[in-house]
């Protein structure tokens, strides 16, 4: 049996720990070994909230033959940095898919994705490598979510919408059909994207406007 290590020690990492216990493969293919710190240390009180052991950090941890990994860090930029750093030393990443998610068989999932409870991924949608979809997110037919993007709870990515790589979508964000969010953009909580968000920009509001 493999040993899952969760990269990250913040609130999202704690959520992923509990989601993992209800995910496909838990207790059959893998069990949870503990957490790894990233590049930024938290206050001592934050570590006390973790439900499993902190095994070290991404730089110092010695990877074992039975280790597999998931990255539970909400910042897309930091996710990419940590994943690439430990992957260079041979880390193997698995998909963490909740048993409570609904994924249509024609959908495509990349490597190292996190699919939380009550996520829906529709016909011919695609979620690329290391993207994370939080609870109650919907990805409509033919829509795409790019690498390392992080989607907060209750977001709705409508049919044929395009979410690029390293994008952050806030809680309750709505990306309308055929709209496009380019790489590295941030879409604030509750935003409604009508047509396009330019790469590297931050938008808020309904309709979403650049700030």
N, C-alpha and C positions, 0 to 999 in steps of 0.2 A: 504493500500500500504506500502511496506517495504521501508526502508531508507538505501541506500548503502553508506558505509564508506570505503574510499580508504586508506589503510595503506601504508604510504610513502609520501614524500613531494618533491622528486627530479624530474628530467626530465622524467623518466619513468612513475612516478605517474601522471604527467601532460598529458602525452600521453594517459594513460589509462583512464583518465577523459573524454577526447574527444572520445576515442573508445567506452566508455560505453554508450554515447549518441546514438550510432548507433548499440547497442547490443540488442540481443533478451531479451525482458522483460522490457526495459526502457520505462517509462511512463505508463506501464500497470501493471507490478508486483512490480516495485520499481522505486524510483527516487534517485538522488545523494544528500547526506546530507553534505559531506565534506571530509576532509583529517584528518588522524592521524599521528603525528610525530612518528618516531621510537626511536632508542636509541641515535642517533647522531644528534645534532642540526646543521642546515645549517646557512649560512650567511643571514642576514636580507634581502638582495636583492633577494635571492632565494625564500623566502616566498612571496615576492611581486608579483612573476610571477604566483602564483597559482590561478586558475580560480574559486576557491571556498574556503570557510572558513576552517581554521585549528581548529579542535574541541578539541585539547589537544594531549596527547601522549598515547601510548599503555599501559603504566603503570597506568596512572591516569584517563583515560576515563571511565565513568560509562555507561555500556552497557544498552541500552533501549530495551524494548520488541520487537520493530519493526525494530531494527538494523540488517543489514546483512553486510558482509565484503568481500573485496578482498584485496590481498596483492600485491602492485605494487613496489616491491623492486628488483633490478636486481641481487644482490648477492644471490646465492642459500643458502649459510650458514646463512646470515642475514634473508632471507625469512623464513627459518625454525624456527629460534629463535623467531621471532616476531609472527608468526602464532601459534606456540606452547604456547607462553606466554599468548596471548589473548584467545586462545581456552580453556585454563585451567580455564578461568573465564566464559565460556559459550558462546563465540562468534560463530555465525553461518556464514559459508562461502558459497557463491554461485558461480556458473560458470558464467564467463563473456565471452560471445561468440558473436563475430561480425556477423551481418547479411550478411556481405560480405565474410565470410569464407565459404569454401566448405568442408563439412564433410560427408563422405560416411556413410550410416546408419549402416554398420557393424563395424565401428570404435568404440572404447571404450574410454570414457572420465571419469576421476576421479572427485574428489570434489575440488572446489576452483581453477579450472584452468582458465587461461586467454588465449583466442584464438582471436588474433588480425585480422584486415582486410586482406583479400586476402591470408589467410592461407589455405593450402590444407591438409586434413588428409584422407588417402586412405584406401582401403579395409583391414579390420581386424587389422589396426594399433591401438596402445593404448597410451594414454597420461595420466599419473598417477596423483595423487592428488597434487594440488598446483604447477604444472608446468605452465610455461608461455611461449607462442609461439608468438614472435613478427611478424610484418607484412611480408607477402610474403614468409613465411617459408613453406616448403613442408615436410610432413611425409609420406613416401612411404608405400606400402602394407606390412603388417605384422611387421612393425617397432615399436619400443617402446621408449617412453621418460619417465624417472623415476621421482619420487617424488621430488618436489622443484627445479627441473632443470629449467634453464632460457635460452631460445634460442633467439638469436638476429636476426634482419631482414635478409631475403633472405638466410637463412640456408637451406640446403637440406639434409634430413636424408633419405637415399635411402632404398629400400625394404629390409626387414629382418634385418636392422641395429638395434643395441641395444645401447641406451643412458641411462646410469645408473641414480641413484639418486644424487641430488645436483651437477649436471654437469652444467657448463657454456659453451655455444657454441657461439663464436663470429660471427659478421656479415659476411655473405657469406660463412660460414664454410660448407664443404661438407663431409658427412659421407657415404662412399661407401657401396654398398650392402653387407650385412652380417658382416660389421665391428662392432666393439664393443668399446664403450667409458665407462670405468668403473667409479664407484661412486667417486664423488668429484673431477673429473678431469676438467681442463680448456683447451678448444680448441680455439686458437686464430683466429682472423678475417682472412678469406680467406684460412684457412687451408683445406687440403685434407687428410682425414684419410683413409688409405688403409686397415688396418686390425684391429689394437688394440691400445688403449690409456690406460695405466695403471692407477689404482686408485690413486687419489690425485696428479697426475702430471700435468704439463703444457706443451702443445705442440704448435709449430708454423711452418708454412711453407708448401710447396707443393713439395714432400709429407711431412706430419706433422712429426716433430721430437721433442723429449723431450728437454726442456731447463732447 
